[in-house]
Amino acid sequence: MSHFTTVETKIQCFVTLQKVIAEMGFVFKEGVTKVRGYQGELADAIAVIDTKSSYDLGIVKTATGYSFIGDWDMLQVRAGIEKDDFLKNVNKKYAYHKVMDEVQKRGYMVVDEQTNEQQVVTVKVRRFA
């Protein structure tokens, strides 16, 4: 019986996802495409994130983007990675990077950026003609 669970996301840019994962303090295991799970079970992935435990977190390519695969129960116990918090953090940082990429692509400059107590980020941009 498999303990792996795949969690769908709306993430479509692998390069931005790599930035986010690095910003969160994780490292991709280069050349590794097998995700380690409960009692040595393995699952296929296109990339594996090092959790500094005996359980991995994998990235899977789907028809609409990228998803995460892992033994989420054991990741929480062994690596302190709670699924909902992890996904919330990834999605927030991914959205931030996508907005900033679009701001730059459209020729705008960030003139002010603030984060409030609820961790809502407000960015003011300006384009000089």
N, C-alpha and C positions, 0 to 999 in steps of 0.2 A: 504494500500500500504506500503510495507516494505521499510525502509530506510537503511537496512543492506546491506553491500557489503562485499563479501569474496575476499581476495587477496591471490592468490596462491604464494607459495615460494618453494624453493628447499631445505628447512631445513628438515633434517631427524632425528636429535638427540635432543630429548626433554630435556635431562639433560643440554646439551650445550646451548640450547635456554633459559632455566631457568637462567643459568649463565649470559647470555647476557642481559636479561630483568632486572635482579638485578643490573648489572653493569650500566645500563642506568638509574637507580634510581627508577624503578617501583617495585611493590610488587604484588605477586600473591595473590588473595583472596582465602584462603584455603577453600576447600569444596564447592565452588560456581561454578555452571556450567551453569548459565543463564547470558547472556550478556544483559545489559540494553541499550535501544535505545530510539528513538524518541517517545514521548507520551506514555511511559511505555511499549513499545514493548519489547519482550524478544526473544532471539535466543539461541540455544543450543551451548555449547562449552565444551571442556574437561578441560579447565582452563580459568580463568578470570583474567585480569590484571587491577589493581586498577589505574585509571587515575586521582584520586582525584577530580572527577566531577560526575555528575549524569549519565554519559555515560561511558560504559565499552568498553574494547577491549578484544576479546576472541581469544582463540587458538582452532583450529579445526583440528582433525586428518583426513587426506585424504589417499587415496591409495598410494600416493608417498611421504608422509611426513606430514608437518604441514602447516596450513594456518592461517591467521588472519581474524577475522570477527568483524565488528563494523559499526557504523553510522559515517563514516569518515568525513562528512561535519560538523556534530555537535561536533565530537571530536576535530576538528580544532578550532571551535568557543569556546567551553566550556573548553577544556583542553589544547589547544595550540599544539595539536598533528597533524602535517601535514603528510598525508599518505606517500608521496614520500620520505620525509626526514626521517621519522620513519623507513621505509623499507630499505632505503639505509644504515642507521646507524645499524640496526639489521643485515643486510647481511654482512656488513663490519666486525662487531665484531664477528659474527658467523664464518666467514671464518678465522679470526685471531685465534680464540680459536681452531678450527679444525686443523689448521696448527700446532699450538703449542702442541696440544695433540699428533699429529702424530710424531712430532719431538721427544717428550719425549718417545713415544712408541717404536721408532726405535733406542733409545739409544744415541741420540745426546744431546748436551748441547748448549744453546744459549750463544754465546760469545759477540755478539753485536746486538743492536736493535736501529734503528733510524727511526724517522718520519720526512719527509720533509714538505715543505710549502704547498704542494698539499695534505697533509695527507696520502701520500703513505708510508707504513711501509716496511722497509728493515730489514730482520733478517739474521744474519750470525750464522751458527751453526757448531759445530765440534764434531766429535766422537773420543774419545781417545781409542786406542787399548790396 
